[in-house]
């Protein structure tokens, strides 16, 4: 799309998506209720989790800032600046420390870019717009902190506590993260080349977890609270292996190095801003991903890599491909693979709906055929019906999560 001259509208669409995500979080914060919002991890808006909104705001901020700084008309600048204010306000309200760090890194990159790039350093309109954006964003943050909302935190000063605890790894979730990182990296000892396999962290981690590990689910012994570790990079090393993690890091470093060269050699302010946004996106994804799951999830992956592709250097030529059928064939293969993935996701959603709304064994049995990898379905079926069917599902549940005590107990009853 960048090569077709559509980079600017594509980036505008990404910025709009980020603002819409932040807007749904703010709506939930100030009392709007709908079935599309989850109440368990408010203010998550339509994303269902406050951390997801925080990550969206952190690594989506560069494209929203870019839209405001290089808007052609005053109305576009005002609208994009209001978008920056909404994104900043939603980020503060989520209390995500990883996103706070990424947000600070984005601002640092943009300010550094304003001094490093000659055209930006001399461009008075960009400086004026940047200070206007900061002033309005600051007022938005102040309003988010002062206006009464529907969020119920346990602390008297929750936002101050979150800021003060950004670097606290002596207790609480910070200490739990360090424990989790250490134990997760030990998992690679048995699979040093390829890791334990994508998605297998929650299967393998309970076997390596420390005593009273906060990453484990206390209500379901032998399972993890989350299906992924609290770090992209720890997950890449543990699940994909060190070699894959190093290659991915080199790709991101290569993109960042190209952005830095483009920033220094920018011929005008517009090119300098695009290079700054590219660098800020890489840094934000890397910082947030160091302390939370970011690129492990679909939405951040789509936004980050799409932004990096659209912000790339338009003068870098793509290597020539011999033959005219290869690109079309590759596109068909990708489309088919995406279709298979979409069909599997639809099947999982259908099975999940049956699990949540139905209790009769016949419906649950049909759901287990739709999604044979559903541990919860297998576990429920292992507790009802005749012995043969119970044992079949108990063995399947134990095979999916061999460290889960519930599945282990049910399997043990079948072996006696």
Secondary structure, DSSP 8 states (H G I E B T S, - for coil): -TTTT-HHHHHHHHHHHHHHHHHHHHHHHTT---TTS-STT-S-GGGT-HHHHHHHHHHHHHHHHHHHHT-SSHHHHHHHHHHHHHHHHHHHHHT-HHHHHHHHHHHHHHHHHHHHSHHHHT-HHHHHHHHHHHHHHHHHHHHHHHS--S---SSTTHHHHHHHTTT--SSHHHHHHHHHHHHHHHGGGSSTTT-S-TT-HHHHHHHH--TT-TTB-SSSTTSBSSSS-S-HHHHIIIII-HHHHHHHHHHHHHHHHHHHHHHHT-SSHHHHHHHHHHHHHHHHHHHHHHHS--TTSHHHHHHHHHHHHHTS-TTS-----SSSHHHHHHHHHHHHHHHHHHHHHHHHHHHHHHHHH--SHHHHHHHHHH-TT-HHHHHHHTTSS-HHHHHHHHHHHHHH-TT-HHHHHHHHHHH-
